[in-house]
Amino acid sequence: MKNNIKLLSLLIIAFISFNACEQEDDLVFTAQEPTDGVSFTNSFLEQYVLTTQTSGNLGERFTWTNANFGVPTVVNYMLQKSIIGDFTDAEDLVETNGNELAVTIGQLLTYAEEAGLDNDPNTENPDTGNVYFRIRASVGSDDVLPVYSASQALTLHLPEVTTGGGSFEIASWGVVGSGYNNWGGFADAKFYTTNTPGVIVSYVNLVDGQIKFRENNAWGGDLGDANNDGVLDSDADNNIDVTAGDYKITINTNDNSYTIEPFTWGLVGSGFNDWGNAGPDAKLYYDYTTDTFKANVKLLTGAIKFRKNNAWGGDLGDANNDGVLDTDADNNIATTEGHYLVTFNLNDNSYSIEEANVWGAVGSGYNDWGGAGPDAALTEIQSGVWFAENISLVDGEIKFRQNNNWGGDYGDANADNILDQDADNNIAVEAGNYVISIDFNDPDGPKYYLGKR
């Protein structure tokens, strides 16, 4: 893009040539108009949702064109921010000689605080506002006669902290077995407390095999159902046969009764899977902290609705565009291509679709490094915790990136289950069905696991 902004009528660059002399070097200065300015090349979200739990996540990765001053020289690029917007308050953030710089959500939270934003409903301060960024390009140790990119506003939003439908917790019980985690090859599937004392529930994807239930991921006192009577026991040969699918498992610890029923809510439509003709619906995962179901997903321009168990009948849309799902006629929900967080509250049928970053797995072990379809999307089931089940990998390598784009991608160079951005950090995988999780809240760094089933 030619000269976005000119400093006066032209930009002057002084370069130095050295003429050998017996006594000293003579310095010759040459004025020259640059042939290219500098401009951002990355795409920007309509809104950046910021939470303290995800402060370690990538907020935005700025990329830009080269500034061409017409002579071979090293160009210094400085990312600047402004709270006011006119850059009379410009603050230098970080400098590079390359073409990209990243800011974390934690840094954006700091800038939001400087802009007077907060998410406290008891104050009059706004929870949404703009912070402005630009790139300064210059040469020489003294930043000679810089050129600037156009200003880019980032709309920052601090969501009000809510607890959704109840104060639910992770229960001590879990699902273990060949039907889930190879009898303890990785963490058991979690149960959660409910509004009914002693009743716990798990929303889990199973594979063909057997399961039983145990406490604290440890053997001893584990329960199955030797009599197939719907009551848990500790008898011999009490493994429970299961077939592959998504299920809701409910246990009443007061009398050891239990149920296992097919259960999943997902997104279907031309905005995702051609109304079910191009693959399964986008699964919504349970978030116990808000008592809602969520999916981080890439949507297409089209329409979607919500349906249960990948089947028609009782599907939900929004005929009135009021944020409450209904079964009325003509209730498809229009979508625009992009990456989103979709939230569904079964308690009142409310829902939201918000633009958001989406982490996914990419590589020769999944989608030919992006050449054979979109990445395997993970969902942020709690703040900073990303999760996906039923991911089919092949022999190869993977890593993790946001929004199906390169830049800021993570691998594991040290094979320590802590994600990093080091060189040669591809993660080797074997063919199989996987449960994948990333915890960005871990103090040692983003911790992940790949649970092969």
C-alpha positions in Angstrom: 0.0 0.0 0.0 1.5 3.3 -1.1 2.5 5.9 1.5 -0.4 5.8 4.0 0.7 8.9 5.7 3.3 11.3 4.4 5.4 13.4 6.8 4.8 16.9 5.2 5.0 16.4 1.4 7.7 13.7 1.5 9.7 11.7 4.0 13.4 12.2 4.0 15.8 9.5 4.8 19.5 10.2 5.5 21.8 7.3 4.8 25.4 7.3 5.5 28.2 6.4 3.0 31.7 6.3 4.2 34.4 7.8 1.9 37.9 6.7 2.8 40.2 9.5 3.7 43.7 9.6 5.2 42.6 11.8 8.1 38.9 10.8 8.7 35.7 9.5 7.1 33.5 12.0 5.3 29.8 11.6 5.8 27.5 12.1 2.8 23.8 12.6 3.4 21.3 11.8 0.7 17.5 12.8 0.8 15.1 10.3 -0.7 11.4 9.8 -0.7 10.2 6.4 0.5 8.4 4.2 -2.0 6.2 2.4 0.5 4.8 3.3 3.9 3.6 0.9 6.6 0.2 -0.6 7.2 -1.4 -3.3 9.2 -2.1 -6.6 7.4 -3.7 -8.7 10.2 -7.5 -8.9 10.6 -9.1 -7.5 13.7 -12.1 -8.6 15.8 -15.2 -6.5 16.2 -14.7 -6.8 20.0 -12.0 -8.3 22.3 -13.5 -10.0 25.3 -11.1 -9.9 28.2 -11.1 -11.9 31.4 -8.4 -12.2 34.1 -8.6 -16.0 33.8 -7.3 -15.8 30.2 -4.7 -13.1 30.8 -1.9 -15.4 29.6 -3.7 -16.0 26.2 -2.8 -14.2 23.0 -4.8 -11.1 22.7 -3.8 -9.9 19.2 -0.8 -10.4 16.9 -0.1 -7.3 14.9 1.5 -7.8 11.4 2.3 -5.1 8.9 3.9 -4.4 5.5 7.5 -3.4 5.1 8.3 0.3 5.0 10.6 0.8 2.0 12.9 3.8 2.3 14.5 3.1 -1.0 17.9 2.1 0.3 19.2 -1.1 1.9 18.8 -0.3 5.6 17.5 -1.9 8.8 14.0 -0.5 9.7 12.9 -0.2 13.3 9.2 -0.8 14.0 7.6 0.3 17.2 4.1 -0.6 18.3 2.5 2.4 19.9 -0.8 2.8 21.8 -3.0 5.7 22.6 -5.9 5.9 25.0 -7.1 9.3 23.7 -6.9 8.2 20.1 -5.0 11.1 18.6 -1.6 9.8 19.8 -0.7 13.0 21.7 -0.5 10.5 24.6 1.4 7.9 22.5 3.2 5.2 24.5 5.9 3.0 23.0 5.2 -0.6 23.8 7.7 -2.8 22.1 10.2 -2.6 19.1 11.3 -5.0 16.5 13.0 -5.2 13.1 10.5 -7.8 12.0 6.9 -7.6 10.8 4.9 -8.8 13.8 4.4 -8.2 17.5 1.9 -9.7 19.9 0.1 -8.4 23.0 -1.5 -10.7 25.5 -5.0 -10.5 27.0 -3.3 -9.5 30.3 -1.7 -6.5 28.5 -5.0 -5.5 26.9 -6.6 -5.7 30.4 -4.0 -3.2 31.6 -4.8 -0.9 28.7 -8.6 -1.3 29.4 -8.0 -0.2 33.0 -6.0 2.8 31.8 -9.0 3.7 29.5 -11.3 3.7 32.6 -13.1 0.4 31.8 -14.4 -2.0 34.4 -16.9 -4.8 34.7 -18.3 -3.8 38.1 -22.1 -3.3 37.7 -22.1 -1.0 40.8 -20.0 1.7 39.1 -20.8 4.1 36.3 -17.7 3.2 34.3 -18.2 1.6 30.9 -17.3 -2.0 30.4 -16.6 -1.5 26.7 -14.3 1.1 25.0 -11.5 1.6 22.4 -7.8 1.6 22.7 -5.8 2.7 19.7 -2.6 1.3 18.1 -0.3 2.2 15.3 3.2 1.2 14.0 6.1 3.7 13.7 8.7 2.8 11.2 12.1 4.6 11.3 15.8 4.0 10.7 19.0 4.7 12.6 19.7 4.7 16.3 17.9 8.0 16.7 14.7 6.9 14.9 15.3 9.3 12.0 12.2 10.9 10.5 9.6 8.2 11.2 6.6 7.2 9.1 3.4 6.0 10.8 0.7 3.5 9.9 -2.9 4.5 10.1 -4.4 4.2 13.6 -6.3 1.0 14.5 -8.9 1.0 17.2 -9.4 -2.2 19.3 -12.7 -2.4 21.0 -12.2 -4.0 24.4 -15.0 -5.5 26.5 -14.9 -6.6 30.1 -17.8 -9.1 30.7 -19.6 -8.9 34.0 -18.6 -11.9 36.1 -21.6 -14.2 36.5 -22.2 -17.6 38.0 -25.0 -18.6 35.8 -27.7 -20.9 37.1 -26.1 -22.1 40.3 -23.0 -22.5 42.4 -22.0 -25.9 41.0 -18.7 -27.6 41.6 -16.6 -30.5 40.3 -17.6 -33.7 42.1 -15.2 -36.2 43.4 -16.5 -39.0 41.1 -15.4 -39.6 37.5 -15.9 -41.9 34.5 -13.1 -44.4 33.9 -12.8 -47.3 31.5 -11.9 -48.6 28.0 -15.0 -46.6 26.9 -13.4 -43.3 27.9 -9.7 -43.2 29.0 -8.2 -46.7 28.7 -8.8 -47.4 32.4 -7.0 -44.4 33.6 -4.6 -43.5 30.8 -5.5 -39.9 31.4 -7.9 -38.0 33.7 -11.3 -39.5 34.3 -14.4 -37.7 32.8 -15.7 -35.2 35.4 -19.0 -35.2 37.3 -20.6 -32.0 38.5 -22.9 -31.2 41.4 -26.5 -30.1 40.7 -29.3 -28.3 42.5 -30.4 -31.6 44.0 -28.2 -32.7 46.9 -26.4 -35.9 46.2 -27.2 -35.9 42.5 -24.2 -35.5 40.2 -24.1 -35.4 36.4 -21.4 -35.9 33.6 -21.7 -34.9 30.0 -19.2 -37.2 28.2 -18.3 -38.6 24.8 -17.7 -42.4 25.0 -16.2 -44.9 22.6 -17.1 -48.6 22.3 -16.0 -50.4 25.5 -16.8 -50.5 29.2 -16.9 -48.0 32.0 -17.4 -47.8 35.8 -17.2 -44.9 38.3 -14.5 -44.1 40.8 -13.5 -41.2 43.1 -10.6 -38.9 42.8 -9.1 -40.8 39.8 -8.1 -43.6 42.1 -9.0 -47.3 42.5 -10.7 -48.6 45.6 -14.4 -48.3 46.2 -15.1 -48.0 42.4 -18.7 -48.8 41.4 -20.3 -50.6 38.4 -23.5 -52.5 37.8 -23.1 -56.3 37.9 -26.8 -56.9 37.7 -27.7 -54.3 35.0 -30.5 -53.1 37.3 -29.7 -49.4 37.2 -28.2 -49.5 40.7 -24.4 -49.2 41.3 -22.6 -51.9 43.2 -19.1 -53.0 44.0 -19.6 -56.6 43.0 -17.2 -58.5 40.8 -17.6 -58.3 37.0 -19.6 -55.0 37.3 -18.2 -53.2 34.2 -20.9 -51.4 32.3 -20.9 -51.9 28.5 -21.2 -48.7 26.4 -21.3 -47.8 22.7 -19.7 -44.8 21.1 -21.6 -41.5 21.4 -22.4 -38.5 23.5 -24.1 -39.1 26.9 -25.5 -37.6 30.0 -24.7 -39.8 33.0 -26.6 -39.0 36.2 -25.8 -40.7 39.6 -27.8 -40.3 42.7 -25.3 -40.9 45.4 -28.1 -41.1 48.0 -29.2 -44.5 46.7 -26.6 -45.3 44.0 -29.2 -45.3 41.2 -27.9 -44.0 37.9 -28.9 -43.4 34.3 -27.0 -43.2 31.0 -28.9 -41.4 28.2 -27.8 -40.1 24.8 -27.4 -36.4 25.1 -25.7 -33.6 23.2 -26.7 -30.2 21.9 -25.1 -28.8 18.8 -25.2 -26.3 16.0 -26.5 -27.2 12.6 -27.1 -25.3 9.4 -25.7 -23.8 6.2 -23.5 -21.7 8.6 -21.7 -24.8 9.8 -22.3 -28.2 8.3 -24.8 -27.9 5.4 -27.7 -28.7 7.6 -26.1 -31.9 8.7 -25.0 -33.2 5.3 -21.3 -32.3 5.7 -20.6 -33.8 9.1 -21.9 -33.8 12.6 -23.2 -30.8 14.4 -20.8 -28.5 16.3 -21.0 -29.9 19.9 -21.7 -27.6 22.8 -19.7 -28.5 25.9 -20.9 -28.0 29.5 -19.5 -25.1 31.7 -20.3 -25.8 35.3 -19.2 -22.3 36.4 -22.1 -20.8 34.5 -24.4 -23.8 34.1 -24.4 -23.3 30.3 -23.3 -25.1 27.2 -20.7 -23.6 24.9 -19.0 -24.0 21.6 -16.0 -22.1 20.2 -16.5 -22.6 16.5 -15.8 -21.2 13.0 -19.1 -20.3 11.3 -19.8 -19.6 7.7 -22.1 -17.0 6.2 -25.6 -18.6 6.3 -27.9 -19.7 9.0 -27.9 -22.1 12.0 -30.1 -23.4 14.7 -29.7 -25.6 17.8 -30.7 -29.3 17.9 -30.4 -32.2 20.2 -28.5 -35.4 19.5 -27.7 -34.5 15.9 -31.4 -35.2 15.0 -34.4 -33.2 13.8 -37.4 -32.7 16.1 -37.5 -30.1 18.8 -34.8 -28.0 17.2 -34.5 -24.4 18.3 -34.0 -21.1 16.5 -34.8 -17.5 17.2 -37.8 -16.2 15.1 -38.0 -13.0 17.1 -34.2 -12.2 17.2 -34.6 -11.6 20.9 -31.8 -13.8 22.2 -34.3 -16.5 23.4 -34.6 -19.8 21.5 -38.0 -21.0 20.2 -39.6 -23.6 18.0 -41.5 -21.0 15.9 -41.6 -21.2 12.1 -38.8 -19.3 10.2 -36.6 -19.3 13.2 -33.2 -19.8 11.5 -30.4 -17.6 13.0 -28.4 -15.7 10.4 -24.6 -16.0 10.6 -21.6 -14.2 9.2 -18.3 -16.0 8.5 -15.9 -15.7 11.4 -14.8 -17.3 14.7 -17.3 -17.3 17.6 -18.2 -18.3 21.1 -21.8 -19.7 21.2 -23.4 -20.0 24.6 -26.7 -21.8 25.3 -28.5 -21.7 28.7 -31.0 -24.7 29.0 -32.6 -23.1 32.1 -34.2 -20.3 30.1 -33.3 -21.0 26.5 -31.3 -17.8 26.3 -28.3 -17.9 24.0 -25.5 -15.6 22.6 -23.2 -15.7 19.6 -20.1 -13.5 20.2 -17.0 -13.0 18.0 -14.1 -14.6 19.8 -10.7 -16.3 19.2 -10.8 -20.0 18.8 -7.9 -22.4 19.6 -7.6 -25.5 17.4 -5.2 -28.4 16.6 -3.5 -28.3 13.2 -0.9 -30.5 11.6 -0.1 -33.5 9.5 -1.7 -35.5 12.3 -5.1 -33.9 11.6 -5.7 -31.7 8.6 -2.5 -31.6 6.5 -1.4 -28.4 8.2 -4.6 -26.7 7.3 -4.6 -27.8 3.7 -7.4 -30.4 4.2 -10.0 -28.4 6.1 -10.3 -26.3 9.3 -8.4 -27.0 12.5 -10.0 -29.2 15.2 -11.6 -26.5 17.3 -11.4 -26.6 21.1 -14.0 -24.9 23.4 -13.2 -22.7 26.4 -15.4 -24.7 28.8 -14.2 -22.5 31.7 -12.1 -19.4 31.6 -8.7 -20.3 30.4 -9.5 -24.1 30.0 -10.0 -25.4 26.5 -11.4 -28.8 25.7 -12.4 -31.2 22.9 -13.5 -34.8 22.8 -13.8 -37.3 19.9 -10.9 -35.9 17.8 -9.6 -38.4 15.3 -5.9 -38.0 14.7 -3.6 -39.9 12.3 0.1 -40.6 12.6 2.0 -37.3 12.2 2.5 -34.1 14.1 0.3 -31.3 15.5 0.5 -28.0 17.2 -2.1 -25.4 18.4 -3.0 -22.1 16.8 -5.8 -19.5 16.9 -8.5 -18.9 14.3 -7.0 -21.3 11.7 -4.1 -18.8 11.2 -0.4 -18.9 11.7 1.3 -16.6 14.1 1.5 -17.2 17.9 1.1 -21.0 17.4 2.1 -23.3 20.2 3.9 -26.6 20.3 6.1 -28.5 22.8 9.8 -28.5 22.1 10.7 -30.0 25.4 8.0 -32.8 25.5 7.1 -31.7 29.0 3.3 -31.1 28.3 3.9 -27.4 28.6 3.2 -25.5 25.4 5.9 -23.1 24.1 6.8 -21.2 20.9 10.3 -22.5 20.6 11.7 -23.8 17.3 11.1 -27.5 16.4 8.1 -27.7 18.7 5.8 -30.0 16.7 4.0 -32.6 18.8 4.2 -36.2 17.5 0.9 -38.1 17.6 -0.3 -41.6 16.8 -3.5 -42.5 15.0 -6.5 -42.7 17.3 -9.4 -41.1 19.0 -8.4 -38.3 21.4 -9.5 -36.1 24.2 -7.6 -32.8 24.1 -7.3 -30.2 26.8 -5.2 -27.0 27.3 -5.1 -25.1 30.6 -3.8 -21.6 30.2 -4.2 -21.0 34.0 -1.4 -23.3 35.0 1.4 -21.3 36.7 4.1 -23.3 34.9 2.7 -22.3 31.5 -0.1 -23.5 29.2 -0.4 -27.2 30.1 -2.0 -29.6 27.7 -2.8 -33.3 27.5 -3.6 -35.6 24.6 -5.6 -38.5 25.9 -5.6 -41.3 23.4 -8.5 -43.7 23.7 
